[in-house]
Amino acid sequence: MVDQHSALRVKLSDLIEGMDFQSDEQSSFLNLTTGEVVSITDEELRAAENDEPLEDFPEWQHDAIRIAKDIVETDHYVPLPDRFEIHEYQIMERFCLSIDDGEL
């Protein structure tokens, strides 16, 4: 886990892109050590969870499965919120209520 006193640099554009890439078959995670955002398919996560051999998958998936194993086996990653966890209206409402000037 990241020391609370150290500053982790994360690009906002990487977070937004990671959240945009999520789907029913793919999730994005923030690496708390490096600040990198990674996207992993459910298939790759299942392969990591079941400790399936890399040889059972095409070579282009090997790096993603290695990252998925790190996600499963360590606490270095946190999942990014998906579309069901982000409530735009509540965000706007909280912002509006935080403004002191009623005319605004």
Secondary structure, DSSP 8 states (H G I E B T S, - for coil): ---TTS-----HHHHHHHHHH--SSEEEEEETTT--EEEEEHHHHHHHHTT--GGGS-GGGHHHHHHHHHHHH-SSEEE---TTT--HHHHHHHHHHH-S-TT-
